[in-house]
Amino acid sequence: MNVRRLIPTTAVAGAVALGLTALSACSSSDAAEGSRDGKLNVVASFYPMQFLAEEIGGSHVSVTSLTKPGVEPHDLELSPQQIGGLSDADYILYLKNVQPAVDDAVAQAGVENTVDAAELTTLESHGSAVDDHDHGAGEHEGEEHAGEEAGLDPHIWLDPVKYAEVAEGVGKSLEKADPDHAADYRKNTESLVAELNTLDKAYETGLKNTATKTFITTHSAFGYLAERYGLTQEGIAGIDPEAEPSPARIEEIHHVAEENKATTVFFETLASDKTAKTLADDLNLRTAVLDPLEGITDKSAGADYTEVMESNLAALEKALGAK
């Protein structure tokens, strides 16, 4: 779980209280606008949840995302208007333990049809290489252990199989929330799951025979993807793409790159590429984007989840020497 820069609990609680008391009756919120047009008012926490809601809900839902394009989801701070608008939602879809501010606000909103995507599949722990090798060597040992114990890896959307499981759960929950349109939700869910299954097969085929199975990335968000397709993820700075890696970790990455014939250092679109480029220059390697799909912007290599995942596959095939 990405645990950097968590918002103090007291601050979040205060903002939640302010938002709910001052704005719960505000009819101009995004959520209220949705209910007036006869559609189910859906609030999604960030892009992977937004995509599911839009694809499965289709024309019967009006979806609002709490995380605007270009905003790093883990660092999201909600406005009082966003917090107040949550109580007007007909349906909330979020992923617990990704965005602390959202978790607290959702708990306070009390919306009956609230779905935590983490409960729709099985989460696993993917300890970063930093955790495995740096414990006992520095003052952050307690913090790193706490990060491991605090929760499981939430990046389930980067595994098409797990994402399909979540999609099926979302479909069923929408049928329950809006039974009049259950048949359409079921049809849309089947279509999306089929699309995700096709994506899974493409990854399985594309990454089956490669020159190396190890990839280097700044953000250790790809644990589920690596496990699904028999790869090894080596994170430069572990769970925090903006953290400065220790000299020991940099030296270790040098050895990993040489031993495993790595060709590329991956970075992401919503965080700095400075560390990746510095390391790549030192090792005479290429750099490329491996998008954790936490948001879609004009810099994304695709217009939606499926297109960006296809771009990620192409990037991995090139970097790993797919045959």
Buried (B, 14 or more C-beta within 10 A) or exposed (E): BBBBEBBEEEEBEEBBEEBBEEBBEBEEBBBBBBBEEEBBBBBBBBBBBBBBBBBBBBEBBBBBBBBEEEBBBBBBEBEBBBBBBBBBBBBBBBBBBBBBBBBBBBEBBEBEBBBBBBEBBEBEEBBBBBBEBBBEEEEBEEEBEEBBEEBBBBBBBBBBBBBBBBBBBBBBBBBEBBEEBBEBBBEBBBBBBEBBEEBBEBBBEBBEEBEBEBBBBBBBBBBBBBBBBEBBBBBBBBBBBBBEBBEEBBEBBEEBBEEBEBBBBBBBBBBEBEBBEBBBEEBEBEBBBBBBBBBBEEEBBBEBBBEBBBBBBBBBBEBBEBE
